[in-house]
Amino acid sequence: MSFLFGGGRPQPSSAEKIAAAEAEIEMVSNMFNQLVDTCTKKCIPNQYREADLNKGESVCLDRCVAKFFEVNVKVSEKMQGEAQQRQGGAMGGGGGSMFG
């Protein structure tokens, strides 16, 4: 009878929900670590002289983080759109390139 309330789709088990949450946490952690590594290398010199960030470093980090998230959102939207097209049976044409 669960198909009446679930739209015909099987409901994920607790173990599947936990696995999905763990995968999401790992993905977010990896993205955060990549962001920190990329923006630190770009904006903060290896031999810094001050304990605090100077204005130039702060501005650079702010822009780097903003661009990182902007690109991440655009890539996610593109991938979701392509996944929806594949699920909708629209695989017939248009190439499969993410950048084309």
N, C-alpha and C positions, 0 to 999 in steps of 0.2 A: 503493500500500500504506500510505501514511501515515494513511489514514482508520481503520485498525485500531487504531492506538495513540493517535490524537488524538480519538477519540470522534466522528469524522465532521466535525469542525470544522477548517477550514484553519488552519495555524499561522502566526502573524504573522512577517513578514520582519524582518530586523535593522533596516531603515530604519523600519518601523512601530514596533518596540520603542523605538528611539531617539526617534522623534516622540512616543510616549506618555510616555516618561520626561521629555522636555523640557516637555511640556504639564503634567505633574504638578509639576515644579519651578516652573514659572511660576505655577501655581495656589497652591502653598504660599507662594511669595514674595509674591504679591499678598495672600494672607490675612494673612501676617505684617506686611506694610506697613500694611494696614488696621487691624490690631490695635494696632500702635504708634501710628498716627495718632489712632485713636479714644480709646485709653486715655490718651495724653499730653494730648490736648485736655481730657479729662474730669478728670484728676487732678493735673496740674501747671500752676500758674498761669503766665501769660505773663511776668510780672515776678517771677522768683524771686530770693531774696536769699542763698541758701546753695548751695554747690556740691553737697552731698550731699542725697539725698532725706530729708525728715523722716518721722516715723512715720506721720502722716496720709496723706502722699502714697504711702508704701510700701503701706499697708493698702489704699488706694483702687486702686492699680495691681494688687495681688494679686487683689482682688475683681473688678476689671474684666476681667482676663485670664481668670479662672476662669469668669465669666459668658459671655465671648466664646466660649470653647471649648465650654461647655455648650450654648449656642445652636447653634454650628456642628455639634456631634454630633447634636443633635435634628433639625436641618434635613436633614443628610445621611441620617439614618435614615429620615425621612419621604420624602425623594426616592427612596431605594433601594426602599422599600416600594411606592411608586407605580410605579416602573419595573418591579418584579417583577410587580405586578398587570397592567400593560399587556402584558408578555411572556406572562403566563399566560392571556391572553384575557379578563380580568375587567374590560374597559372598559365593560361594559354599564350601570353605574349608579354612584351614589355621588358624583357631582360630581367635578370635577378640582381643587378648591381645595386648596392646601397648608395652609390655616388652617381648613378646615371639617371 
